[in-house]
Amino acid sequence: METLVILISGRGSNMQALLEAGLPINRVVVISNDPDAEGLKIAASLGALVACIDHRNFQSREAFDAALADEIDRHQPDLIALAGFMRILTDGFVLRYQGRLLNIHPSLLPAYPGLQTHRRALQDGVKIHGCTVHFVTAAVDHGPIVIQAAVPVMPDDTPQILASRVLQAEHRIYPQAVRWFFQERLKLSGQMVTVSRAVVHDSVIYSPGLQD
Ligand code: GRF
């Protein structure tokens, strides 16, 4: 049974995009670290299993990550997708799921790791911004890149306007990356990801080399 676990902390629009994408999977479990995350209601209404491991109940990051891993492992997922999950994960957690832990980040990595990506891009006057889906490694926001999408930066953009343009692109590339994973088309070799049988299509920039 193909199982996807999605970890969220908030509104969950990327999670919703994944749930609505018609992915080749049998079961989705959505786990939040915050019982009030809006995304939990959306997930339940779309038929996903939902769970919450409230980080405030744990004394340390290690204890929280251990409880989160226990909940994840109960479902035996093939893939875990971080979708606006606002907790820094311990190295032990990241290692445990190496090669099957994806994240979406709202910038064209390696530019703008961390927070406030849209504000920083505007301050720097960049003309192209975007988003990245990458495998998670212990180096935060530096794991092997699966797919990126670029969007233009317009003269009157505010961080909010730019964020919403990037978010639309996020909703396209995250389902694409997860689909490739379940189709077993991603090959991970060191820092490099290649996608077999990928075709370039409009406004999506593919980071991996294409492979027959
Ligand atoms: C997205 O911009 C994602 O790239 C970042 O956090 C935001 C989450 O938004 N990691 P949502 O909860 O998916 O709507």
Residues whose N, C-alpha, C, O or C-beta is under 5 A from the ligand:
A	BS01	GRF	G10 R11 G12 S13 N14 M15 A83 G84 I104 H105 P106
